[in-house]
Amino acid sequence: MTGTTSTPVVSVIRDVRPWGGDAADLHVADGVITAVVPHDRTAAPTGAEGEIDGRGLLALPGLVNAHAHVDKSWWGKPWVSYGGEPGVQARIAHERAHRDELGIPGVDVTLAVLRESVRTGTTAVRTHVDVDLGVGLRGIEVVREAVAALGGAVHAEIVAFPQDGVLRRPGVLELLDRAAAAGAEHVGGLDPASIDRDPVGQLDGLFEIAERRGVGIDVHLHDGGELGAFQIELMVDRTLRAGLQGRVNVAHGFAVGQLPAARQADLVAAMGEAGITMTTVAPIGAAPLPLLALRDAGVAVGLGTDGIRDLWSPYGTGDLLTLTTQLARLSGLRYDEELVTAARVASTDAARFVGREVHDLVAGSPADVVLVDAENVPDAVVRAPRRTLVVAGGRVVARDGEALV
């Protein structure tokens, strides 16, 4: 099995610049950063086992993909020409008609896309995995097997995701409940109004499972304008009544970027008070989310790839740092501190999306480290240079742009 036995264990990464700061040595034990100490340039390398010379490179925490669909990709297979029709419902139907012929979900394709993600610096992922009447819970089993085969190269949390609808497909709520009982960390929803035509009913069902099973909720919300805002308000109300602050996420949430300024400010403030989070995939052509205003209101924001070369779209590479560049450009970020914010959205600030209290270059954090040849963090965000070294859980999992797992 590919994994822990084939990847070098790290004891110290010498001479790196965490977040572009002064040169430091990162000491590692049992997969955790134990100390960050100033680098002594007069001290020669010891040659000890597990010692890595960082050569003064910029160090970032491992990237966190907060919204992925690793069970859907055909990465690594021959090119699949896109054949879908516009619109969410049409794309769902197209995917249902053709996924079996591509072996989706399958361990091999999931491994391929996860390896590509690791190669480019992603070490943790929240992945939505289809749960429906056709595949049951098989997709969740596939993703868990693929993650295990990588031997700790990537940490994953699973959202049991009803891509084909919840209430309109009798039996899906029961599948979501079974997934939560079997260990899925979150249950998902999809456009409660436009897909199920019953926003109150879908949300009631999801919140009932979440309260009973102790899991989170992560709802794909494509509905725009006031229709989308209304559904977010429903989620705010239910979150407060259920005491699920910090456990409910709105994915996409295009409506937030489309509202007039005053209406937007009120909704963002309500989301902050309820502890509702958001994830974005920085889509081209959609109104950008007010990233800085969301952060100021206490709404945590995560960045994700969405699908990567799948039946919904041929686009996507799994490279989250390149996507961070796109997020920064679409959000109009230019100042250094804003570009650093974009990097934090894609890494440190996303700890909560993968069940971690801390994900940073500090003592006590998982030893997930990405080294790049960049002058500083803004330079890294703007250029997205090749990942020179990727460490996950205290092991080297990619070097010079090549995955080792």
C-alpha positions in Angstrom: 0.0 0.0 0.0 1.2 3.5 -0.8 1.5 5.6 2.3 3.5 6.1 5.5 6.2 3.5 4.9 7.4 5.1 1.6 7.5 8.7 2.7 10.4 10.2 4.7 9.7 11.2 8.3 10.7 14.7 9.2 12.4 15.7 12.5 13.3 19.3 11.6 12.9 21.7 8.7 15.8 24.1 8.9 16.1 27.6 7.5 12.6 28.4 6.3 10.6 31.7 6.5 7.2 31.0 8.0 4.7 33.4 6.5 7.6 35.3 5.0 9.1 36.2 8.4 12.5 35.7 9.8 14.4 32.4 9.1 13.4 29.7 11.5 13.6 26.0 12.2 10.5 23.9 12.5 10.9 21.0 14.9 8.6 18.1 14.4 7.7 14.9 16.4 4.9 12.5 15.9 3.4 14.5 13.1 3.1 17.7 15.1 5.2 20.9 15.1 6.8 20.9 18.5 8.8 24.2 18.3 9.6 27.1 16.0 13.0 28.5 16.8 15.1 31.2 15.1 17.5 29.7 12.6 21.2 29.9 13.5 23.0 30.5 10.3 26.3 29.7 11.9 25.3 26.2 12.7 26.1 23.5 10.2 23.5 20.9 9.2 23.8 17.9 11.6 23.0 15.3 9.0 20.5 13.8 11.5 17.8 11.5 10.1 14.7 13.5 9.1 16.6 16.8 8.9 15.5 18.9 5.9 17.4 22.0 4.6 14.7 24.6 3.7 17.3 26.8 1.9 15.5 30.0 3.0 12.3 29.2 1.2 8.9 30.7 2.1 6.9 28.4 4.3 3.1 28.2 4.3 0.8 25.8 6.2 -0.6 23.0 4.1 -3.5 24.2 1.9 -7.0 23.3 3.0 -9.6 22.6 0.3 -12.8 23.5 2.1 -15.2 22.5 -0.7 -14.3 19.5 -3.0 -16.0 16.6 -4.7 -13.2 14.0 -4.9 -15.6 11.2 -5.6 -16.7 12.7 -8.9 -13.5 13.4 -10.8 -12.3 11.6 -14.0 -8.7 12.9 -13.4 -6.2 10.4 -14.9 -8.6 9.0 -17.4 -8.7 9.8 -21.1 -10.3 13.1 -21.9 -14.1 13.1 -21.5 -15.8 15.6 -23.7 -18.4 17.8 -21.9 -22.0 16.9 -22.9 -24.1 18.5 -20.2 -26.8 21.2 -20.6 -26.9 24.5 -18.7 -28.4 24.6 -15.3 -28.1 22.6 -12.0 -30.9 20.1 -12.7 -29.6 19.4 -16.2 -26.1 18.8 -15.0 -27.4 16.5 -12.3 -29.2 14.4 -14.9 -26.2 14.3 -17.2 -24.0 13.1 -14.3 -26.4 10.4 -13.3 -26.6 9.2 -16.9 -22.8 8.8 -17.4 -21.0 8.3 -14.1 -21.2 4.5 -14.2 -19.3 4.3 -17.5 -16.5 6.3 -16.0 -16.3 4.1 -12.9 -17.5 7.0 -10.7 -17.3 6.7 -7.7 -14.1 4.6 -7.8 -11.0 4.3 -5.7 -8.7 4.7 -8.6 -10.1 8.0 -9.8 -10.4 9.3 -6.3 -6.8 8.4 -5.6 -5.7 10.2 -8.8 -7.3 13.5 -7.9 -6.2 13.3 -4.3 -2.6 12.7 -5.4 -2.8 15.7 -7.7 -4.1 17.8 -4.8 -1.3 16.7 -2.5 1.3 17.4 -5.2 0.2 21.0 -5.3 0.2 21.4 -1.5 -3.3 20.5 -0.3 -3.0 18.5 3.0 -6.6 18.6 4.2 -10.0 18.6 2.5 -13.7 18.8 3.2 -15.2 16.7 0.5 -18.9 16.4 -0.5 -19.6 12.8 -1.4 -22.7 11.9 -3.3 -25.3 9.9 -1.3 -28.3 9.0 -3.4 -30.7 6.2 -4.3 -28.3 5.0 -7.1 -25.0 4.7 -5.1 -26.3 4.6 -1.6 -23.3 5.1 0.7 -20.7 3.5 -1.6 -19.1 6.8 -2.5 -18.3 7.4 1.2 -16.6 4.0 1.4 -14.6 4.7 -1.8 -13.3 8.1 -0.5 -12.3 6.6 2.9 -10.5 3.8 1.1 -8.6 6.2 -1.1 -7.7 8.5 1.8 -6.4 5.5 3.8 -4.3 4.4 0.9 -2.4 7.7 1.0 -1.3 6.9 4.5 -1.9 10.3 6.1 -0.8 12.5 3.1 -4.3 14.1 3.3 -6.7 14.6 6.1 -10.4 14.4 5.0 -13.8 15.3 6.5 -16.8 14.0 4.7 -20.1 15.7 3.9 -22.8 13.2 2.9 -24.2 15.1 -0.1 -27.6 14.7 -1.6 -26.7 15.9 -5.2 -30.0 14.7 -6.6 -32.2 16.4 -4.0 -33.5 15.5 -0.6 -37.3 15.5 -0.2 -38.0 15.0 -3.9 -36.2 11.6 -3.7 -38.0 9.6 -0.9 -35.4 7.7 1.0 -32.5 10.2 0.8 -33.1 11.6 4.2 -32.8 8.1 5.6 -29.5 7.7 3.7 -28.2 10.9 5.1 -29.1 9.7 8.6 -27.3 6.4 8.0 -24.2 8.3 6.7 -24.2 10.5 9.8 -24.6 7.4 12.1 -21.7 5.7 10.2 -19.3 8.6 10.8 -19.8 11.3 8.1 -18.9 14.6 9.9 -21.6 16.6 8.1 -24.9 16.2 6.2 -25.4 18.3 3.1 -28.3 20.0 1.4 -28.9 21.4 -2.0 -31.0 24.5 -3.0 -33.9 23.8 -0.6 -36.2 26.1 -2.6 -35.3 25.5 -6.3 -34.5 21.8 -6.1 -36.8 20.4 -3.5 -39.4 23.3 -3.8 -39.7 23.1 0.0 -37.0 25.0 1.9 -38.7 24.6 5.3 -39.1 20.9 4.8 -35.5 20.3 3.6 -33.9 22.3 6.4 -36.2 20.8 9.0 -35.0 17.3 7.9 -31.3 18.3 7.9 -31.4 20.0 11.2 -33.2 17.1 12.8 -30.4 14.7 11.7 -27.7 17.2 12.8 -29.2 17.6 16.3 -29.7 13.9 16.8 -26.4 12.7 15.4 -24.2 15.5 16.5 -23.0 16.4 13.0 -22.6 19.6 11.0 -24.7 20.9 8.1 -23.2 22.1 4.7 -25.7 23.3 2.2 -25.0 24.1 -1.5 -27.0 27.2 -2.2 -26.9 28.4 -5.8 -30.2 30.3 -5.6 -29.5 34.0 -6.0 -30.9 37.3 -4.9 -33.8 37.5 -2.4 -34.6 33.8 -2.9 -31.1 32.8 -1.7 -31.1 35.4 1.0 -34.4 34.1 2.4 -33.0 30.6 2.6 -29.9 31.9 4.5 -32.3 33.6 6.9 -34.1 30.3 7.5 -30.7 28.7 8.3 -29.8 31.6 10.6 -33.0 31.1 12.5 -32.7 27.3 12.8 -29.0 27.5 13.7 -29.8 29.7 16.7 -32.8 27.7 17.8 -30.9 24.4 17.6 -27.7 25.8 19.2 -25.6 24.7 16.2 -23.5 27.9 16.0 -20.3 27.2 14.2 -21.7 23.9 12.7 -23.6 25.2 9.7 -22.0 26.2 6.4 -23.4 27.9 3.3 -21.5 26.8 0.2 -21.5 29.1 -2.8 -24.1 31.5 -1.4 -24.1 33.6 -4.6 -27.0 35.6 -3.2 -24.8 37.3 -0.6 -22.7 38.9 -3.4 -25.8 40.0 -5.3 -27.7 41.9 -2.6 -27.7 45.7 -2.3 -25.2 47.1 0.2 -27.5 47.7 3.1 -29.3 44.4 2.7 -26.0 42.6 2.3 -24.6 44.1 5.5 -27.7 43.1 7.5 -27.5 39.5 6.3 -23.8 39.2 6.8 -24.2 40.5 10.4 -26.9 38.0 11.1 -24.8 35.2 9.7 -21.9 36.3 12.0 -24.1 36.3 15.0 -25.3 32.8 14.2 -21.8 31.5 13.6 -22.7 30.5 10.1 -19.7 30.0 7.8 -19.3 30.2 4.1 -17.2 28.4 1.5 -16.5 29.7 -2.0 -15.0 28.3 -5.1 -14.1 31.8 -6.5 -16.3 31.2 -9.7 -15.7 33.4 -12.7 -18.8 35.3 -13.8 -20.6 35.3 -10.4 -20.8 38.3 -8.2 -17.9 37.9 -5.8 -18.6 37.5 -2.1 -17.7 40.5 0.1 -14.7 38.6 1.5 -13.3 41.3 3.8 -16.8 42.3 5.1 -17.6 38.6 5.9 -14.4 38.3 7.9 -15.0 41.5 9.7 -18.5 40.2 10.7 -17.0 37.0 12.1 -18.2 34.8 9.2 -15.4 32.3 8.6 -14.8 31.8 4.9 -13.1 28.8 3.3 -11.9 28.3 -0.3 -12.4 25.1 -2.3 -12.0 23.7 -5.8 -15.6 22.3 -6.2 -15.5 19.6 -8.9 -12.2 18.9 -10.6 -12.4 17.7 -14.2 -15.7 16.0 -13.8 -19.1 15.5 -15.6 -20.2 19.0 -14.5 -17.2 20.8 -16.1 -13.8 19.9 -17.7 -12.1 22.6 -15.7 -10.2 22.3 -12.4 -6.7 21.1 -11.5 -6.9 20.7 -7.7 -4.2 23.5 -7.3 -5.6 25.5 -4.4 -2.8 28.1 -4.5 -3.6 28.9 -8.1 -7.3 29.2 -7.0 -6.2 31.6 -4.3 -4.8 33.8 -7.0 -8.2 33.7 -8.7 -10.0 34.5 -5.4 -7.7 37.5 -4.8 -8.2 38.9 -8.3 -12.0 38.4 -8.3 -12.2 40.0 -4.8 -10.2 43.0 -6.0 -7.4 42.3 -3.4 -4.2 44.3 -4.1 -2.7 45.4 -0.9 -0.1 43.2 0.8 -2.3 42.6 3.9 -5.2 41.6 1.7 -3.2 39.1 -0.3 -2.0 37.6 3.0 -5.7 37.3 4.0 -6.3 35.3 0.8 -3.5 32.9 1.7 -5.0 32.5 5.2 -8.4 31.8 3.8 -6.8 28.9 1.9 -4.9 27.5 4.8 -4.9 28.6 8.5 -8.4 30.2 8.6 -9.8 27.0 7.2 -8.9 24.8 10.1 -12.5 24.7 11.3 -13.7 23.3 8.0 -11.6 20.1 8.5 -12.2 19.7 12.2 -8.9 21.2 13.4 -8.5 23.7 16.2 -5.2 24.9 14.7 -3.6 24.6 11.3 -0.6 26.9 11.2 3.1 27.1 11.4 3.1 27.1 15.2 3.8 24.7 18.0 1.0 22.3 18.5 -0.2 22.4 14.9 -0.2 19.3 12.6 3.1 19.3 10.7 1.6 20.3 7.4 4.0 22.6 5.6 4.4 23.8 2.0 7.7 25.4 0.8 7.8 27.7 -2.2 10.4 29.8 -3.8 8.8 33.2 -3.3 9.9 36.6 -1.9 6.9 36.9 0.4 3.3 35.7 0.8 1.9 38.3 -1.6 4.4 37.1 -4.2 3.3 33.5 -3.6 -0.4 34.4 -3.9 0.1 36.4 -7.1 2.4 33.8 -8.9 1.4 30.5 -7.3 4.9 29.1 -7.9 5.7 25.4 -8.0 5.5 23.7 -4.6 9.1 22.7 -3.8 8.3 20.6 -0.8 5.0 19.4 0.8 5.0 17.9 4.3 1.8 16.3 5.7 1.6 14.9 9.2 5.4 15.2 9.6 6.2 13.2 6.4 7.4 14.4 3.0 4.6 13.7 0.6 5.7 15.7 -2.5 9.0 17.1 -3.7 9.8 19.4 -6.6 6.3 19.2 -7.9 6.0 15.4 -7.8 3.8 13.4 -5.4 5.6 10.7 -3.4 2.4 8.9 -2.4 
